[in-house]
Amino acid sequence: MLIAVVLAIPAAYFGMSKWLEGFVYHTNIQPTSFIFAGLLALSIAWLTVSYQTIKAANSDPVRALHYE
């Protein structure tokens, strides 16, 4: 996930810069937006994996095998 964020930031910056050049009134792109978005994506991924890990650790393996 971290590698994906690091690779996506320059591509998103370049794409947004080119897109904003077409407008008469445009604003500068702040790097804090990319940092916040990357941290948000990483935290959502971490929470999802943590939830699934805890759910799997607390489950009864006998019940899981019974249905298979």
C-alpha positions as CSV (number, residue, x, y, z in Angstrom):
1,M,0.0,0.0,0.0
2,L,2.8,2.3,0.8
3,I,4.5,1.7,-2.5
4,A,1.2,2.4,-4.3
5,V,0.8,5.7,-2.5
6,V,4.4,6.7,-3.3
7,L,3.9,5.9,-7.0
8,A,0.5,7.5,-7.2
9,I,1.5,10.9,-5.7
10,P,3.7,12.1,-8.6
11,A,1.2,10.9,-11.2
12,A,-1.7,12.6,-9.4
13,Y,0.3,15.8,-9.0
14,F,1.3,15.9,-12.7
15,G,-2.2,15.1,-13.9
16,M,-3.8,17.7,-11.6
17,S,-1.3,20.3,-12.7
18,K,-2.0,19.7,-16.4
19,W,-5.8,19.7,-15.7
20,L,-5.7,22.9,-13.7
21,E,-3.7,24.7,-16.5
22,G,-6.8,24.7,-18.6
23,F,-8.8,26.9,-16.3
24,V,-8.7,30.7,-16.3
25,Y,-8.7,30.8,-12.5
26,H,-6.6,28.0,-11.0
27,T,-5.0,27.5,-7.6
28,N,-1.7,26.0,-6.5
29,I,-1.6,22.4,-5.5
30,Q,-0.5,21.9,-1.8
31,P,1.6,18.9,-0.9
32,T,-0.4,18.5,2.3
33,S,-3.4,17.3,0.3
34,F,-1.4,14.4,-1.0
35,I,0.1,13.6,2.4
36,F,-3.3,13.6,4.0
37,A,-4.9,11.5,1.3
38,G,-2.0,9.0,1.5
39,L,-2.2,8.8,5.3
40,L,-6.0,8.3,5.1
41,A,-5.6,5.5,2.6
42,L,-3.0,3.8,4.6
43,S,-5.0,4.1,7.8
44,I,-8.1,2.6,6.2
45,A,-6.1,-0.3,4.8
46,W,-4.5,-0.8,8.3
47,L,-7.9,-0.8,10.0
48,T,-9.4,-3.2,7.5
49,V,-6.6,-5.7,7.8
50,S,-6.6,-5.4,11.6
51,Y,-10.3,-6.0,11.8
52,Q,-10.1,-9.1,9.6
53,T,-7.1,-10.4,11.6
54,I,-8.9,-10.0,14.9
55,K,-12.0,-11.6,13.5
56,A,-10.1,-14.6,12.2
57,A,-8.2,-15.0,15.4
58,N,-11.3,-15.0,17.6
59,S,-13.3,-17.4,15.3
60,D,-13.7,-21.1,16.2
61,P,-11.8,-23.2,13.6
62,V,-14.1,-26.2,14.2
63,R,-17.1,-24.2,13.0
64,A,-15.2,-23.0,10.0
65,L,-14.2,-26.6,9.1
66,H,-17.7,-27.9,9.8
67,Y,-19.2,-25.8,6.9
68,E,-16.6,-27.0,4.4
